[in-house]
């Protein structure tokens, strides 16, 4: 079969997407777009793409492009994704799917209307350590889950984004939506949907930002599991998404930046030993995301990380923001 033409919008976050399309045997990177034309040209030249442009709408008119990665600042995800879907392109949209639920609904409707695939880049589902964690839990290695926790600890002091968009008061990009969606999606993927949230937040470190920089959210899951997600964008430590999964027979500790995960089960020969299981380091395994999207296109099968899954994660994140603001528990929407 002829190769699928791919384009990337956003040369910074899109760099990993470009590599993924180059390495997939069914795709060819044909265009790169960025408002900074020089950035687009550099990425295109590095990976043999014929087109570099600063005008993303130019990509919509190209018949040789079948897939578009939207790797732009969060506020642009919805309008760009909808336009690409309406132009007949499959879309891989970076996380978070969008900043609001109405935008998520627009994106889902566009995918339904056009019949094109919309994948949301919740990349933790493709990190080797987290994939092994899920496999072990599903195999029953730690028994029945009863408590899960994860964290998005990422110092944003020098990560304001192009044009300082992450701290723009007009955008008011909530860190729990834009960043902690990683951790929220991870625990959703492993433990199931949340049904209720109660959260606290404060603003002690990045005091010149227009949003609270630390949030603790507790969740009740529809299967009776309880959980916690911490988000800090002002923490002084290396980036991590350390996560712990407690079951009736044991515990797993894993993250996306360590070369191993730790497993403890009651079946171990002593009560003090942990088993260390090595994993490949691939904290942002975008190539695996692209391989899955392309396989679904080629084989005509549905995506696991589609728009509805992306919207459920945004809904759980928005519930935390609302709860922290109101001081009340908030129901988490799961139907889209």
C-alpha positions in Angstrom: 0.0 0.0 0.0 1.1 3.6 -0.5 2.5 5.4 2.5 0.3 7.7 4.5 1.4 11.3 4.4 1.9 12.9 7.8 2.3 16.5 8.9 3.3 18.0 12.3 2.0 21.3 13.6 4.3 22.6 16.3 8.0 22.0 15.9 8.9 21.9 19.6 6.4 19.3 21.0 6.2 17.9 17.5 9.8 16.8 17.2 9.1 13.4 18.7 6.1 13.1 16.4 8.3 13.8 13.4 10.7 11.0 14.4 7.7 8.6 14.9 6.4 9.2 11.4 9.8 8.8 9.9 10.4 5.5 11.6 6.9 4.0 10.9 7.0 1.8 7.8 3.5 3.0 6.7 4.0 6.7 6.9 6.1 9.5 5.4 6.7 12.9 7.0 5.7 15.4 4.3 5.2 18.7 6.1 6.1 20.6 9.3 4.4 23.7 10.4 5.4 26.2 13.1 4.7 30.0 13.5 8.5 30.3 13.7 9.3 29.3 10.1 12.9 28.7 10.9 12.0 26.1 13.5 9.7 24.4 10.9 12.5 24.4 8.3 15.0 22.9 10.7 12.8 20.1 11.7 11.7 19.4 8.2 15.3 19.4 6.9 16.4 17.1 9.7 13.8 14.4 8.8 13.4 14.9 5.0 10.0 16.6 4.9 9.5 18.4 1.7 7.3 21.2 3.1 8.0 23.7 5.9 5.4 26.4 6.5 4.2 28.9 9.1 0.6 28.6 7.9 -1.1 25.5 9.3 -4.2 26.0 7.2 -2.1 25.3 4.1 -1.9 21.7 5.3 -5.7 21.3 5.2 -5.6 21.8 1.4 -2.9 19.2 0.7 -4.2 15.9 -0.7 -0.9 14.2 0.1 -1.4 14.5 3.9 -3.7 12.0 5.6 -2.5 12.3 9.3 -1.8 15.5 11.2 -0.2 15.8 14.7 -1.5 18.8 16.6 1.4 19.6 19.0 0.7 23.2 19.6 -0.1 25.2 22.8 -3.2 23.8 24.6 -5.7 26.6 23.6 -5.1 25.7 19.9 -5.9 22.0 20.2 -9.6 22.3 19.6 -9.8 24.6 16.7 -6.9 23.0 14.8 -8.2 19.5 15.5 -11.7 20.2 14.3 -10.4 21.9 11.2 -8.1 19.0 10.4 -10.8 16.4 10.9 -13.2 18.5 8.7 -10.5 18.5 6.0 -10.5 14.7 6.0 -7.4 14.2 8.1 -6.8 11.7 10.9 -5.5 13.6 14.0 -3.1 12.9 16.8 -3.8 15.7 19.3 -1.3 16.2 22.1 -2.6 16.2 25.7 -4.6 17.7 27.2 -7.3 17.1 24.6 -8.6 20.7 25.3 -8.9 23.0 28.2 -12.7 22.9 28.5 -15.4 20.2 28.1 -17.3 22.1 25.4 -14.2 22.1 23.3 -13.8 18.4 23.8 -17.4 17.9 22.7 -16.8 19.8 19.5 -13.7 17.6 18.8 -15.7 14.4 19.4 -18.5 15.6 17.2 -16.1 16.4 14.4 -14.6 13.0 14.6 -18.0 11.3 14.6 -19.2 13.5 11.7 -16.2 12.9 9.5 -15.4 9.3 10.4 -11.8 10.2 10.9 -9.7 8.9 13.8 -9.0 11.3 16.7 -6.3 10.1 19.0 -5.4 12.0 22.2 -1.7 11.9 23.1 -2.0 10.5 26.7 1.6 9.1 26.4 1.8 7.5 29.8 -0.3 4.7 28.4 2.8 3.9 26.2 5.6 4.3 28.8 7.1 0.8 29.3 7.1 1.0 33.1 3.4 1.9 33.3 2.5 -0.7 30.7 4.2 -3.4 32.7 2.5 -2.1 35.8 -0.9 -2.4 34.2 0.0 -5.9 32.9 1.0 -7.1 36.3 -2.2 -5.7 38.0 -4.4 -7.3 35.3 -2.6 -10.6 35.9 -3.5 -10.4 39.6 0.0 -10.0 40.9 -1.1 -7.6 43.7 -4.6 -8.8 44.1 -7.6 -6.4 44.0 -6.7 -2.7 43.8 -8.0 -0.5 46.6 -5.8 2.6 46.5 -3.8 4.3 43.7 -1.8 7.5 43.7 0.2 9.4 41.1 1.9 12.8 40.8 2.9 15.3 38.2 5.9 17.0 39.8 7.4 19.4 37.2 9.1 22.7 37.9 7.7 25.2 35.3 9.9 28.0 36.4 11.7 28.0 33.1 9.0 26.3 31.1 6.6 29.1 30.3 6.3 28.1 26.6 6.7 30.2 23.5 5.5 33.7 24.2 4.9 32.8 27.8 1.6 31.2 26.9 1.5 28.9 30.0 1.4 31.8 32.4 -0.7 34.1 30.2 -3.6 35.4 32.4 -5.9 35.6 29.4 -5.5 31.9 28.9 -5.3 30.9 32.6 -4.1 27.4 31.8 -4.8 25.4 34.9 -1.7 23.2 35.7 -4.0 20.3 36.8 -5.6 20.2 33.4 -2.6 21.0 31.3 0.0 18.9 33.2 -1.7 16.6 35.7 -3.8 15.2 32.9 -0.9 12.8 32.5 -1.2 11.4 36.1 -5.0 11.5 36.0 -5.2 9.6 32.7 -2.7 7.0 34.1 -4.7 6.1 37.1 -8.0 6.2 35.1 -6.4 3.8 32.6 -5.4 1.4 35.4 -8.1 1.8 38.0 -11.1 2.9 35.9 -13.3 6.0 35.7 -13.6 8.4 38.6 -17.1 9.4 39.8 -16.3 12.1 42.4 -13.4 14.4 43.3 -12.5 16.6 46.3 -9.4 18.8 46.0 -7.3 21.5 47.7 -4.9 23.8 46.0 -2.5 26.6 47.0 -0.2 29.2 45.4 3.1 29.4 47.3 5.9 29.1 44.8 5.2 30.6 41.3 3.5 33.6 42.8 3.7 35.6 39.6 1.6 33.0 37.8 -2.2 33.5 37.5 -3.1 30.0 38.7 -2.5 27.9 41.8 0.7 26.0 41.5 -0.1 23.0 43.7 -3.2 20.8 43.8 -4.0 17.6 45.7 -7.1 15.8 44.3 -8.7 12.8 45.9 -10.9 10.6 43.8 -13.6 8.0 44.3 -13.7 5.5 41.4 -16.8 3.8 40.1 -15.4 0.3 41.2 -14.8 1.4 44.8 -11.1 2.2 44.5 -10.0 5.4 46.0 -7.1 7.5 44.8 -5.0 10.7 44.9 -3.3 12.8 42.3 -0.8 15.6 43.2 0.2 18.3 40.8 3.0 20.8 41.4 4.5 23.1 38.8 6.6 25.0 41.4 8.3 22.0 43.1 12.1 22.1 43.4 13.1 18.6 42.3 13.6 16.7 39.0 10.5 15.9 37.0 8.7 12.7 38.0 5.4 10.9 37.8 6.0 8.5 40.6 3.0 6.3 41.0 2.0 3.7 43.6 -0.7 1.0 43.2 -1.9 -0.8 46.3 -3.7 -4.2 46.1 -4.9 -6.8 48.5 -1.9 -9.0 47.9 0.9 -6.4 47.2 2.1 -3.1 45.9 3.8 -1.7 42.8 5.8 1.5 42.6 6.5 2.8 39.1 7.3 6.0 37.2 8.2 7.1 33.7 11.8 8.2 34.4 13.3 5.2 36.1 14.8 2.1 34.5 12.8 -0.2 36.7 9.7 -0.7 38.7 9.3 -2.3 42.1 6.9 -5.1 43.0 6.1 -6.4 46.4 3.7 -9.3 46.9 2.7 -11.4 49.9 4.0 -14.4 47.9 7.6 -13.3 48.2 9.9 -15.6 50.2 10.4 -12.9 52.9 8.2 -10.1 54.0 10.9 -7.4 53.5 12.0 -7.9 49.9 10.9 -6.0 46.8 11.4 -7.4 43.3 13.0 -4.9 40.9 11.9 -5.3 37.3 13.9 -3.6 34.6 12.1 -1.6 31.9 13.2 0.5 28.9 13.3 4.2 29.5 10.8 5.9 27.3 9.0 8.5 29.3 7.4 10.2 26.2 7.0 7.2 23.9 5.4 9.2 21.1 6.7 6.7 18.5 4.5 3.9 20.1 1.5 6.3 20.0 2.0 6.8 16.3 2.5 3.1 15.7 -0.9 2.5 17.4 -2.7 5.2 15.4 -1.3 4.1 12.1 -2.1 0.4 12.9 -5.7 1.4 13.6 -5.9 3.4 10.3 -4.4 0.5 8.3 -6.4 -2.3 10.0 -9.6 -0.3 10.3 -10.0 -0.8 14.0 -11.0 1.7 16.7 -8.6 3.5 19.0 -8.3 2.9 22.7 -7.2 6.5 23.3 -9.9 8.2 21.3 -11.7 11.5 21.9 -14.1 10.2 24.4 -11.3 8.8 26.5 -9.5 12.1 26.2 -12.6 14.0 27.3 -13.1 11.7 30.4 -9.6 12.7 31.5 -10.3 16.4 31.0 -13.5 16.0 32.9 -11.7 14.4 35.9 -9.2 17.3 35.8 -11.8 20.0 35.6 -13.6 18.5 38.5 -10.4 18.9 40.6 -10.1 22.6 39.6 -13.8 23.2 40.4 -13.6 21.4 43.8 -10.5 23.3 44.8 -12.2 26.6 43.9 -15.5 25.9 45.7 -14.4 23.7 48.6 -17.0 21.1 47.7 -16.9 17.6 46.2 -17.7 17.5 42.5 -19.2 14.7 40.4 -17.0 13.6 37.5 -18.6 13.3 34.1 -17.9 10.1 32.3 -20.4 10.0 29.4 -19.5 11.8 26.1 
